[in-house]
Amino acid sequence: DEHTAEEAEAHTVVHITQPGTYALSGTLSAGQIAVDLGEDAEDDPAAVVTLILNGVDITCTVAPAVIFYNVYECGSTDEDTASETVDTSAAGANVILADGSVNNISGSYVARIYKEGTTKKLHKYDGAFYSKMSMNIGGESEGDGVLNITGENEGLDTELHLTINGGVINIQAQDDGINVNEDGVSVVTVNGGTLQINAGLGAEGDGIDSNGFLVINGGNVYTMANQASPDGGLDADEDILINGGYVVAVGIRNDPISDDSAQQYIQLTFASVLPAGSQIALTDDSGDQLLSFTLEKSAQ
């Protein structure tokens, strides 16, 4: 997966090194937005950066197109106290989608950065839109700002928690659409907005993959997983709770939904794989249609 030095050097990195709110617009055809407030930022509640995306088009072919390195971390990595309920309101990494805007982020990934002269891994950044710290994404008052993410590997990643409060987020990813990766600790929380994920365009990939918990409290969530490997629209190592919102998740499987969920749900496994183009309809006992959608890729 190694990129050439020449390919990397063709990219421009825009560095954000001070806390504050930054409104971004325009095109960066070969580059990256990199937020890094320094090694002490993780423990500094004032080390907060908010990016307002207001019509940006960023393409990076060698790494994530947007990355938060060091900002304030509001969460704990203590597995003994891990919970499906987290408050990320104070997180240092924040993204706001401006009303009426369309924002396109196309990114690659960093498979490995090694300590010089060794095979010890120092860094690995899987997502096109990536944060090493907990991150919030939301919209403005109308909530109609759009974020389109295209990932050469994964789409939207954090190393701890991710909270989605609003906006319209569309993800096309070769691997997982969303991934949070602190084992037994990370939480993906969806409180609002619209989330549409087409994942696993390569050899594998889940729609939403949490190494900890997944909690959906509201909004509209549509996820599709890889059709050739045993991947799911919803995948979590710990509990999946559906407490509200509108959720459709298709794949070869889904991880089980917790009985502690506040909202009722139905999970169907068909006797055979349904081909792409199949129409799925759910009706009540009077024959009135409650839900209808067409499979974009095969699923079971």
N, C-alpha and C positions, 0 to 999 in steps of 0.2 A: 504493500500500500504506500510505499515511500514516494513522496513527490520530489521533483528535482529542485535544486536551489534556485534555478532560473524561474520556475513557475512560482515559487514562493516570493521571490524578490519582485515579481510583477505586481504584487498586491500592496495596497496602501492601508496602513493601520491607523485609524483615528482613535487616539488615546484619551480617555476621560479619567482624570486623576484627582479630581476634587468633588466633594459631595455637592448635590444640588439637583435642579430640574433642567433637563436639556431637551429642547424641541428640535427634532430632526426631520428634514425633508430633502428630497433630491435623490440623485443616483450615485452609487458607488459601484462601478461595474466590475472592479477586481479589488476587493478590500474587506476590511473588518472593522466593526465597532468594538473596542476593547475597554472595559471598565475595570480599573484597578486602583483602589484607594490606599494600597500599601498593606504590609503584613500585619499591622496592628488594627486594621479596620474591623476584623471579625468580632472584636470585643468592644467596639466603640459604637454606641447607639446613634451617634450623629453621622456615622459613615453610611449615608443613604443616598442613592442615586435613582432618580426617576427619569426614564426616557419616554418622551411623548413622540410617538411615531405619527407623522402627519404627511403621508405621501412619500415613503422611502422605497427605494429599490436597491437592495444590496446583494451582491453576488460574491461569494468566496469559494474558490475551487480547491483550497488546500487545508481548510480548517473551518470551525464555526464562523458564520457571518456576523453573529452578535455573541459576545461572551462577557459574562461578569466573572472576574477573578476574585478580587478581595473587596468585600463590602461587609456591612454588619450582618452577623448571623443571629437571627432571633430564636432559632430552634436548638434543641439538644440532640446529640447523637447517642444518648444513653438508652440502650435497648431495654434496660430494666424498668424505665418509666415511660416507654413508648406508648402512645395512645392514638386512636383514630381521630381525636379532636386536637387540632393545633390552631394557634392564633399567629398568623403570619403578618398581621397588620403593620408591625414594626420592621419588617424585613428590609434589608438594605438594597435589594434588587427589585425594581419596580418598572413595569412597562404599561403605558396608557396608550390606547388606540384612539386617536383623535376622531371626533364625529365626522362622518362623511369621507374619511380617508380610506385609501386602499394601499396597503403596505406589503411589499413582496420581499421575502428573505429566502435566498437560495444558498445553502451552505454545504460544506463537506464535513470532514471529521479528522481528528488526529488519533490514529490507531495506537501509537506508542511514542513517548519521548523517554529515552533512557538516560540514566546517569552516565556521564562520559566514561567510556572505557569499561562499562559493565553491561549486564542485561537486566539491571534493576529498573523497573518501571517508575518513572517520576510522575508522568501525567498521561491521561487518556481522555479525550473529549469526543464523545460519540455523536452529539447532536448538531444540527444546523444552527439552532438557537439554544445557547447553553449557559448555565449558571452553576458555579461551584457552591453557591450559597442559596438559601431559600429565596423564592421569587414569587411576586404577585403580578398577574396580568389582568387588566380591566379596561373598560371603555369610559367615555365621557357621558354626558347627560343623556344623549340619544341612544348610546350603546350600539351604533351602527358602523363603527370603525372596523375595518377588515384587516386581518393579518394572514397572509398566505405564506406558508412555510413549505419549502421543498428541500428534503434532506437526502443527500447522497448515501447516508447511512440512517441515523435516527433523526427525528424531527425536532421535538421540543424536550429538553432534558434539564434536570437539576440534580445536584448531588445530595440534596436533602428534601425540602418540601416545595410543592408547587400549588399555588392557589389561583384559580381562574374565577374572576368576579363579573366579567362582562366582555362585550365585544363579540366579533365573529372571527373565529380562528379555523382556518382550513389547512390541513396538513397532508402532504403527500410524502411518504417516506419509504425508502427501500427496506428498512428494518422497522423497529418500533416507532409508532407515531409519537407517543409520549413515553418517557422513561424517567423514573426517579429511583436512585440506586443505593440508598443507605439501607442495608439489609435489616428488616424487622422494625425500621424506624420511620422511613420516609412516608409522607402522606401526600397524595394528590387529592385536592378538594375542588369541586366544581360547585360554585354558588349561583352562577348565572351566565348569561351569554349563550352563544351557539358554537358548538365544537363539532367539526366534521373531519373525520380522519380516515384516510385510505392508506393503510399500512401494509407492510410486507410485500412491496412491489418487487423485491428481490427474492432471495431464497427462503426467507422467514420473516416473522415480525408480528407482534401483537399491536392492537389498536392503542390501548393504554396499558402500560406495564409498570406496576409499582412493586418495588422490592419490599415495601411495607404495606400501607393501607391505601384504599381508594374509597372516597366518600363523595357521593353526588347528592347535593342538597337542592339544586334547582338548575334552570337552564335547559338547553336542548343538546343532547349528546348522541351523535351518530358515529359508530366506529366499525371499521371493517379490517379483518386480519388477513394474514397470508392464507391462500387457498390450497397450498400444496403441503404445508407442514402443520403439525398439531398446535396451531396458535389461535388465540381468542381475541374477540373484540375487547373484553375486559379480563385483565390478568393481574392478580395481586398475591403476594406471599402471605399476607395477613388478611383481615376482613375486608370485604367489599360491602359497603352500605349504600343503599339507594333510599334516600329520605324524601326526595321530591324531584321535580323536573320531568323531562321526557327523554327516555333512554331507549335507543335501539342499538344493539351490539351483535354483530354477526362474525362468525369464523368457523373453524372446524370444531372448536369447543369454546366455552367460557368457564372461568373459575366460578365456583358456587357463590351465590349471593347470601350474605349473612341474614339469619332469621331475625336479627335485631334491627333490620331496616324498617324505617317508619312508613315506607310506601310499599304497597303490594306490587308484585312483579310476576311475570310468567317467563319460564325458560323452557324452550323446546329443543329437543334433539330429534332430527329426522332420521328415518331408517337408512337413508342413503344421502350422498352429497347432492345438493341441488345445484344445477348449473347456473352460471351467470345469465342474467336475463329473466330468471324465475320471478314471478310475482307472488309476494307474500301478503296475505290479507287476513285480518282478524275481525270477526263479526260478533255481535251479541246474539242472544237467543231469538231476537226478532229479525235477524238478518241484516241489521244496520251495520255498516262498516265503521270500525273504530280506528283501524290502522291499515295502511296499505303502502307498500314500497317495493321497489324492484331491486333485486340483487345485482350489484355491479360486478361482483366476482362470485365464484362458487363458494358455497357454505353448507354447513350441516347443522 
